[in-house]
Every structure is written in structure tokens, then in C-alpha cells.
Amino acid sequence: MRSRQRMFAAVMRLLLKCLRLGRRRRFKLVRQAEQLWHYGHLCLRSLLYNSFTNGDVVLDSLFEPVYWLVDHVTRWFGVVFVALVIGLTSSIVAIVYICLLPLILQTYTPAWICWHLAYGHWNLVMIVFHYYMAITTSPGHPPQTKNDLTGVSICRKCIAPKPARTHHCSICNRCVLKMDHHCPWLNNCVGHYNHRYFFSFCLFMTMGCIYCSISSWEMFRDAYAAIERMKLLEKERLQVAANQTYYQTPPPTFSFRQRAFHKSVVYLWVLCSSVALALGALTLWHAALITRGETSIERHINKKERQRLQKKGKVFRNPYSYSSWVNWKVFLGVDMPRHWLTRVLLPSPHLPHGTGLSWDLPPCVTEQRSPLLAI
């Protein structure tokens, strides 16, 4: 009896030791897991920590795949966008010459005919000239060697000198002088040497679309009413064909030429009105930027700099802005009064002020300012 009790006691002691060892091992594994978790969390925070991180940086990081996709799509489809602009513009010009111009010559007075012929062809020449120059003119690129450039930074992507107002284009994969943006409708960057061509194209295209929309408004109303009447007559003709008797005659049908004419007028008005609204808003935005003497990229940079200095009680001054009127003269290259005619109202391939590498005072600026340093 005693031997059995001793044996049972030994087994119980052994079982308790095993339970204690199991608990210790479990506690040890839990402690190791907690240590690994804290260590991994610390490593992750140390790798991702940045004192300049804010909501904008996080948002840009999240949208980085979208930016990459847009860059590559824009790069490969730029030619398609250019062909689309040329095709749509050519279709509007063809409709004007084939459908609207004969009506103008038949119904308008000689004074109005001269006005439409003069203004319409002048506007068309300005659109074609500035669009051709915008897509064929290089925006300007900084040299790959430093040469005599002083105070320039180095582009982290090109590993090349980066003068003031120069920015790297991820689509062209090059730095662009006074870069404004990469325009897919031009398949080209908008920079120092073609910024004026781009804005002039937007301005004259908007003016042309507004002109076509206003001139064809009455024709659009008549054409739209005629198309609705066509639909009703077509519906009646189908009903008569289904229940035709010897005493019923089908309603008259419109010819193919009449249908094409009315639909072309509606297409012209809708397209021109839509482009006038969209492109007009873009033109006004760029006009505001030109008035302030900055580009689209500099608008965001100057806004952040203005907020940073405002917190310190200081006032930000754009070193490339003079006054609203002088900024327009510098942008358009107007040095003399006659240049408003020869360089603004007529096609002109004149170069902008400066080389885009340094920014000296233009000839039209009379106020003396401290020289700008390329930073």
C-alpha cells in the first residue's frame, strides 16, 4: 500500500514539474515574440521616419503608381493626342467652308461678309501658326556641363546642372528650362522657348471657338429643330409602312445631304462650345499665372514659401515678377509699341527674353532691382 502511494506521489511531482517547465517555455516564447515585434516595429519606424513627412508627402506616395501610369500613357499617346487635335480642328474648318460659308455669302451683307472672311482667316492662321510652333519648338534644356553657370544646383535625376526655374520632366526624362508643365496635346513640354506659343494657341483657339459658337447659334437652333422633326417623320413613316393602305401616302423624307448638313451644324456648335468652356478656363488660369510672373510649378512652390515666411512674420516676394503690365510685356516680348502689332497680333517667331539659364532685367523693365542669382 505504501509503495503505491509513493509511486503515485512521484508521478504527481513529475507531472507538476512538466507543467512548470511548460509554463516557463510558454512565457519565454511570448516574451521572445514581444521582443521581435517591438524590434521590427522600431526598424520599420527608423527606415520610414522623416521629419519633413506630412499629409502631402503621404498622399504623393500613395499616388506614385498613378503618376507612373500617367507618365507612361502620356508618353506613348502623345502622338494620338496631337492627331486628335489636328483632326477635330480640320473637321470644324471643313464644316465652316462647306456648310456655313456658302450661307454667309448668300444671306449676309457685304460688310458682314468682309468681317467674317477677315476675322475668320486671321484667327485660323494664328491658331495653325502657334500650334505648329508649340509642338515643334524645343522648350529648352540646360547644358550637361556646368561651364560658366554660377550658383546652380544639381538635378538628382539627371545628375546635371539645374539653373533657376528649371525642373525635371518625368515624361521627357530631361530637365526643362522655365518648365510650366508637360502638355499631352502638344506631345511636348511647355518651357522657356515655347511658353508663348502655347498660351497664344490656347487664346486664339478659345477665341475661334467662341466666334464659331456665336456665329452658328441661329443655325444650330434650326438644325436641332430639323433633326427633331426628322425623328418624328421617321417614326410616322414607319407607322404608315406598318399600316399602309391605298389611300395613305408616306410622309416626305429628308435627303442624305440635308441630314448631313443639320448634323454637321449641331456637331460644330457642340464641339466649339465645349472646347471654349474647357480651354477658356485653362487660358484664364495661365493668364493669371502670367500676370503674377510665375509658372504652374512655381505657383505651388511660391505658395508653400509664402506660407512658411508668413509664419515667421515675413513677406514673400517673387524675384521674377515686376508688375502685372510689365510681366505681360516680358512674356510676349514687347519692347516697343509697334511690337503689339508685329509680335502679338501677327505671327512672330521671335525668341523670349534671356536664355533661361540666368535671369537679367529685360529691356522693358525700367525699375532698378537687385540682380537675381540662379539658385
Secondary structure as GFF3:
##gff-version 3
##sequence-region A 1 375
A	DSSP	alpha_helix	2	48	.	.	.	ID=ss1
A	DSSP	alpha_helix	55	62	.	.	.	ID=ss2
A	DSSP	alpha_helix	64	95	.	.	.	ID=ss3
A	DSSP	pi_helix	96	100	.	.	.	ID=ss4
A	DSSP	alpha_helix	101	107	.	.	.	ID=ss5
A	DSSP	alpha_helix	110	136	.	.	.	ID=ss6
A	DSSP	beta_strand	153	154	.	.	.	ID=ss7
A	DSSP	beta_strand	161	162	.	.	.	ID=ss8
A	DSSP	beta_strand	167	169	.	.	.	ID=ss9
A	DSSP	beta_strand	174	176	.	.	.	ID=ss10
A	DSSP	beta_strand	181	183	.	.	.	ID=ss11
A	DSSP	beta_strand	188	190	.	.	.	ID=ss12
A	DSSP	alpha_helix	195	215	.	.	.	ID=ss13
A	DSSP	alpha_helix	217	242	.	.	.	ID=ss14
A	DSSP	alpha_helix	256	292	.	.	.	ID=ss15
A	DSSP	alpha_helix	296	311	.	.	.	ID=ss16
A	DSSP	alpha_helix	324	332	.	.	.	ID=ss17
A	DSSP	alpha_helix	339	339	.	.	.	ID=ss18
A	DSSP	pi_helix	340	344	.	.	.	ID=ss19
###
